[in-house]
Amino acid sequence: MSAVELWTFVAVVGAGALFVALERGLPYNRGQRLLRPGFWIDFVMYGFVQSYVLGIVIGRVIQVLDAHTGLSRLGLMRGWPILGQLAFFVVTHDLYIYLFHRLQHGSLLLWRIHEAHHSVANVDWLSGVRSHALEILINQTVEFAPIVLLGAAPQVAVLKGAVSAIWGMFIHSNVDARLGWLRYVLNGPEMHRWHHATVPEAYGKNFSTKLAVWDWLFGTAYCPGSKAPRYGLSYTEYPEHFPGDYFVQQAYAFRASTPLAAEIK
């Protein structure tokens, strides 16, 4: 493990511990338990098992892409400062995520692989990790393939992964964090928890991940100042009490019945 890998690992673990503490001391919604229903599925199956397996698969996909294109050997980003490379990939991938995320909420087909992410009824620092394997396969291939193919420095992928992990924990955390004027630029729980809310006025709003500017720019921002009251899916319940239910959640995307357009948030 390199020094960059070690310190980013420490940063991610430390951020998780910090958000757990803040959720206890400064909760957005009072009464949410740390060991909520589905906690161990998210922590073990999504957080470790799925992440490890898909990391191998995505790495192999990128290797095949590079073998067929040879792009990485051109070193197109060679000479860029590390922070400049990181900023470039954070901004461009964040715009992609906004657009793809919005498309998922408008498509009956793509909603199937996004539905799992919205199934958590107690949104917290860990709930953001619950995403269907196909959704992760798509989004993280798009996230990391350009880093390799454009010849970015190896540590950029590690840093980008850490930024995504920490920011994902932050925006889902049950922390009453108000960003003030920064909410027009950066995304936080004040806006993103509304995206998970099961109230009609918040449907089709707040698709941004790291940069809230996309929502304000494209007219999908919703930040009323009040707090979202409830979360999850209003039309179905996911099994989420045992680690084995992870496989049921994965299979649920391929069920015979089709979600109604009115059910897509």
DRENZASE-364274 format. One record per residue (C-alpha): residue in three letters; residue number from 1; x, y, z. Coordinates in nm, 3 decimals, padded with zeros to 5 digits. Layout:
BEGIN
("ALA",NUM,(X,Y,Z))
...
END
This chain:
BEGIN
("MET",1,(00.000,00.000,00.000))
("SER",2,(00.142,00.335,-00.105))
("ALA",3,(00.150,00.640,00.121))
("VAL",4,(-00.135,00.799,-00.078))
("GLU",5,(-00.347,00.485,-00.046))
("LEU",6,(-00.277,00.465,00.326))
("TRP",7,(-00.366,00.826,00.399))
("THR",8,(-00.679,00.823,00.184))
("PHE",9,(-00.792,00.507,00.364))
("VAL",10,(-00.734,00.679,00.698))
("ALA",11,(-00.925,00.985,00.573))
("VAL",12,(-01.227,00.778,00.462))
("VAL",13,(-01.241,00.580,00.788))
("GLY",14,(-01.193,00.898,00.990))
("ALA",15,(-01.470,01.073,00.797))
("GLY",16,(-01.706,00.783,00.864))
("ALA",17,(-01.632,00.800,01.236))
("LEU",18,(-01.682,01.177,01.234))
("PHE",19,(-02.022,01.154,01.065))
("VAL",20,(-02.134,00.885,01.312))
("ALA",21,(-02.042,01.119,01.598))
("LEU",22,(-02.211,01.420,01.435))
("GLU",23,(-02.528,01.220,01.372))
("ARG",24,(-02.547,01.150,01.744))
("GLY",25,(-02.477,01.509,01.850))
("LEU",26,(-02.628,01.718,01.570))
("PRO",27,(-02.901,01.509,01.401))
("TYR",28,(-03.103,01.629,01.105))
("ASN",29,(-03.388,01.390,01.192))
("ARG",30,(-03.397,01.294,01.559))
("GLY",31,(-03.453,00.936,01.663))
("GLN",32,(-03.266,00.757,01.385))
("ARG",33,(-03.067,00.461,01.516))
("LEU",34,(-02.707,00.386,01.423))
("LEU",35,(-02.784,00.017,01.373))
("ARG",36,(-03.092,00.081,01.162))
("PRO",37,(-03.264,-00.187,00.950))
("GLY",38,(-03.034,-00.279,00.665))
("PHE",39,(-02.719,-00.143,00.835))
("TRP",40,(-02.522,-00.469,00.804))
("ILE",41,(-02.632,-00.529,00.445))
("ASP",42,(-02.503,-00.185,00.352))
("PHE",43,(-02.186,-00.207,00.560))
("VAL",44,(-02.079,-00.560,00.469))
("MET",45,(-02.239,-00.652,00.138))
("TYR",46,(-02.242,-00.316,-00.038))
("GLY",47,(-01.955,-00.145,00.141))
("PHE",48,(-01.703,-00.428,00.128))
("VAL",49,(-01.808,-00.731,-00.077))
("GLN",50,(-01.967,-00.552,-00.372))
("SER",51,(-01.703,-00.278,-00.374))
("TYR",52,(-01.421,-00.534,-00.378))
("VAL",53,(-01.570,-00.754,-00.651))
("LEU",54,(-01.673,-00.464,-00.874))
("GLY",55,(-01.335,-00.300,-00.823))
("ILE",56,(-01.175,-00.606,-00.985))
("VAL",57,(-01.431,-00.617,-01.266))
("ILE",58,(-01.408,-00.245,-01.343))
("GLY",59,(-01.028,-00.261,-01.337))
("ARG",60,(-01.037,-00.542,-01.592))
("VAL",61,(-01.284,-00.353,-01.815))
("ILE",62,(-01.053,-00.050,-01.814))
("GLN",63,(-00.752,-00.270,-01.898))
("VAL",64,(-00.938,-00.411,-02.199))
("LEU",65,(-01.038,-00.062,-02.314))
("ASP",66,(-00.681,00.057,-02.286))
("ALA",67,(-00.545,-00.250,-02.466))
("HIS",68,(-00.774,-00.181,-02.762))
("THR",69,(-00.720,00.195,-02.776))
("GLY",70,(-00.370,00.254,-02.639))
("LEU",71,(-00.486,00.593,-02.515))
("SER",72,(-00.301,00.585,-02.184))
("ARG",73,(00.032,00.566,-02.367))
("LEU",74,(-00.033,00.907,-02.521))
("GLY",75,(-00.010,01.067,-02.177))
("LEU",76,(-00.258,01.339,-02.269))
("MET",77,(-00.259,01.480,-01.915))
("ARG",78,(00.113,01.444,-01.860))
("GLY",79,(00.248,01.768,-01.716))
("TRP",80,(-00.076,01.870,-01.547))
("PRO",81,(-00.038,01.931,-01.172))
("ILE",82,(-00.195,01.657,-00.958))
("LEU",83,(-00.454,01.890,-00.807))
("GLY",84,(-00.543,02.017,-01.153))
("GLN",85,(-00.600,01.662,-01.274))
("LEU",86,(-00.809,01.582,-00.968))
("ALA",87,(-01.021,01.896,-01.008))
("PHE",88,(-01.080,01.819,-01.376))
("PHE",89,(-01.208,01.469,-01.308))
("VAL",90,(-01.416,01.572,-01.006))
("VAL",91,(-01.601,01.840,-01.206))
("THR",92,(-01.648,01.645,-01.531))
("HIS",93,(-01.760,01.324,-01.361))
("ASP",94,(-01.991,01.520,-01.134))
("LEU",95,(-02.163,01.672,-01.437))
("TYR",96,(-02.199,01.324,-01.588))
("ILE",97,(-02.348,01.190,-01.263))
("TYR",98,(-02.600,01.476,-01.253))
("LEU",99,(-02.713,01.407,-01.610))
("PHE",100,(-02.722,01.027,-01.575))
("HIS",101,(-02.892,01.051,-01.235))
("ARG",102,(-03.161,01.274,-01.381))
("LEU",103,(-03.205,01.030,-01.670))
("GLN",104,(-03.249,00.742,-01.425))
("HIS",105,(-03.539,00.922,-01.259))
("GLY",106,(-03.703,00.977,-01.597))
("SER",107,(-03.665,00.624,-01.733))
("LEU",108,(-03.865,00.320,-01.627))
("LEU",109,(-03.575,00.098,-01.733))
("LEU",110,(-03.291,00.290,-01.567))
("TRP",111,(-03.499,00.345,-01.253))
("ARG",112,(-03.481,-00.031,-01.192))
("ILE",113,(-03.107,-00.012,-01.117))
("HIS",114,(-03.141,00.312,-00.920))
("GLU",115,(-03.436,00.202,-00.709))
("ALA",116,(-03.217,00.020,-00.456))
("HIS",117,(-03.040,00.345,-00.371))
("HIS",118,(-03.373,00.501,-00.273))
("SER",119,(-03.493,00.203,-00.072))
("VAL",120,(-03.333,00.309,00.259))
("ALA",121,(-03.598,00.449,00.492))
("ASN",122,(-03.340,00.584,00.740))
("VAL",123,(-03.100,00.790,00.532))
("ASP",124,(-02.763,00.823,00.705))
("TRP",125,(-02.386,00.837,00.649))
("LEU",126,(-02.382,00.474,00.527))
("SER",127,(-02.697,00.463,00.315))
("GLY",128,(-02.531,00.618,00.011))
("VAL",129,(-02.329,00.300,-00.042))
("ARG",130,(-02.646,00.106,-00.129))
("SER",131,(-02.650,00.109,-00.509))
("HIS",132,(-02.729,-00.173,-00.748))
("ALA",133,(-02.424,-00.351,-00.888))
("LEU",134,(-02.511,-00.252,-01.246))
("GLU",135,(-02.541,00.113,-01.147))
("ILE",136,(-02.198,00.103,-00.983))
("LEU",137,(-02.050,-00.083,-01.280))
("ILE",138,(-02.168,00.191,-01.515))
("ASN",139,(-02.087,00.493,-01.301))
("GLN",140,(-01.747,00.385,-01.173))
("THR",141,(-01.631,00.270,-01.516))
("VAL",142,(-01.720,00.616,-01.643))
("GLU",143,(-01.548,00.762,-01.335))
("PHE",144,(-01.217,00.578,-01.354))
("ALA",145,(-01.168,00.485,-01.719))
("PRO",146,(-01.092,00.844,-01.829))
("ILE",147,(-00.837,00.877,-01.548))
("VAL",148,(-00.646,00.581,-01.689))
("LEU",149,(-00.706,00.644,-02.060))
("LEU",150,(-00.605,01.009,-02.044))
("GLY",151,(-00.280,00.918,-01.871))
("ALA",152,(-00.342,01.087,-01.537))
("ALA",153,(-00.105,01.022,-01.248))
("PRO",154,(-00.180,00.692,-01.066))
("GLN",155,(-00.257,00.867,-00.738))
("VAL",156,(-00.540,01.066,-00.900))
("ALA",157,(-00.767,00.759,-00.909))
("VAL",158,(-00.702,00.697,-00.539))
("LEU",159,(-00.769,01.059,-00.447))
("LYS",160,(-01.080,01.076,-00.666))
("GLY",161,(-01.215,00.759,-00.502))
("ALA",162,(-01.161,00.906,-00.157))
("VAL",163,(-01.333,01.233,-00.249))
("SER",164,(-01.633,01.041,-00.383))
("ALA",165,(-01.654,00.819,-00.074))
("ILE",166,(-01.630,01.104,00.177))
("TRP",167,(-01.870,01.331,-00.010))
("GLY",168,(-02.116,01.045,-00.049))
("MET",169,(-02.115,00.993,00.328))
("PHE",170,(-02.157,01.366,00.387))
("ILE",171,(-02.456,01.434,00.163))
("HIS",172,(-02.651,01.135,00.298))
("SER",173,(-02.552,01.186,00.662))
("ASN",174,(-02.819,01.253,00.923))
("VAL",175,(-02.638,01.572,01.021))
("ASP",176,(-02.806,01.911,01.044))
("ALA",177,(-02.539,02.087,00.837))
("ARG",178,(-02.637,02.419,00.680))
("LEU",179,(-02.396,02.551,00.416))
("GLY",180,(-02.539,02.901,00.385))
("TRP",181,(-02.449,03.065,00.053))
("LEU",182,(-02.220,02.771,-00.026))
("ARG",183,(-02.530,02.560,-00.096))
("TYR",184,(-02.539,02.729,-00.438))
("VAL",185,(-02.202,02.570,-00.514))
("LEU",186,(-02.157,02.262,-00.295))
("ASN",187,(-02.404,01.985,-00.220))
("GLY",188,(-02.476,01.879,00.137))
("PRO",189,(-02.739,01.694,00.345))
("GLU",190,(-02.954,02.007,00.360))
("MET",191,(-03.042,01.952,-00.009))
("HIS",192,(-02.965,01.588,-00.080))
("ARG",193,(-03.180,01.444,00.196))
("TRP",194,(-03.475,01.611,00.022))
("HIS",195,(-03.386,01.411,-00.289))
("HIS",196,(-03.453,01.092,-00.089))
("ALA",197,(-03.772,01.224,00.069))
("THR",198,(-04.108,01.063,-00.007))
("VAL",199,(-04.295,01.390,-00.049))
("PRO",200,(-04.423,01.489,-00.395))
("GLU",201,(-04.289,01.844,-00.387))
("ALA",202,(-03.932,01.707,-00.374))
("TYR",203,(-03.970,01.458,-00.660))
("GLY",204,(-03.744,01.528,-00.954))
("LYS",205,(-03.524,01.761,-00.752))
("ASN",206,(-03.164,01.780,-00.624))
("PHE",207,(-02.983,01.536,-00.854))
("SER",208,(-02.638,01.680,-00.783))
("THR",209,(-02.374,01.488,-00.593))
("LYS",210,(-02.079,01.711,-00.507))
("LEU",211,(-02.155,02.035,-00.686))
("ALA",212,(-02.503,02.175,-00.621))
("VAL",213,(-02.442,02.427,-00.898))
("TRP",214,(-02.584,02.180,-01.154))
("ASP",215,(-02.925,02.181,-00.984))
("TRP",216,(-02.937,02.558,-00.961))
("LEU",217,(-02.815,02.595,-01.319))
("PHE",218,(-03.061,02.346,-01.470))
("GLY",219,(-03.363,02.437,-01.256))
("THR",220,(-03.387,02.123,-01.039))
("ALA",221,(-03.284,02.274,-00.705))
("TYR",222,(-03.513,02.241,-00.404))
("CYS",223,(-03.409,02.386,-00.070))
("PRO",224,(-03.716,02.503,00.127))
("GLY",225,(-03.540,02.555,00.460))
("SER",226,(-03.759,02.299,00.635))
("LYS",227,(-03.653,01.939,00.699))
("ALA",228,(-03.749,01.634,00.495))
("PRO",229,(-03.985,01.421,00.709))
("ARG",230,(-03.953,01.068,00.566))
("TYR",231,(-03.752,00.870,00.314))
("GLY",232,(-03.747,00.552,00.110))
("LEU",233,(-03.987,00.414,-00.149))
("SER",234,(-04.354,00.493,-00.105))
("TYR",235,(-04.475,00.195,-00.310))
("THR",236,(-04.269,-00.102,-00.195))
("GLU",237,(-04.044,-00.229,00.083))
("TYR",238,(-03.707,-00.390,00.033))
("PRO",239,(-03.602,-00.687,00.249))
("GLU",240,(-03.309,-00.552,00.449))
("HIS",241,(-03.265,-00.736,00.776))
("PHE",242,(-03.015,-01.005,00.681))
("PRO",243,(-02.699,-00.998,00.466))
("GLY",244,(-02.855,-01.256,00.232))
("ASP",245,(-03.121,-01.001,00.141))
("TYR",246,(-02.855,-00.824,-00.065))
("PHE",247,(-02.909,-01.083,-00.338))
("VAL",248,(-03.286,-01.031,-00.324))
("GLN",249,(-03.231,-00.658,-00.366))
("GLN",250,(-03.010,-00.721,-00.670))
("ALA",251,(-03.266,-00.955,-00.825))
("TYR",252,(-03.554,-00.715,-00.756))
("ALA",253,(-03.445,-00.497,-01.048))
("PHE",254,(-03.532,-00.782,-01.285))
("ARG",255,(-03.882,-00.856,-01.149))
("ALA",256,(-04.158,-00.914,-01.400))
("SER",257,(-04.375,-00.625,-01.288))
("THR",258,(-04.283,-00.280,-01.416))
("PRO",259,(-04.279,00.029,-01.190))
("LEU",260,(-04.541,00.287,-01.280))
("ALA",261,(-04.422,00.623,-01.402))
("ALA",262,(-04.600,00.782,-01.105))
("GLU",263,(-04.388,00.572,-00.869))
("ILE",264,(-04.059,00.715,-00.990))
("LYS",265,(-03.955,00.996,-00.763))
END
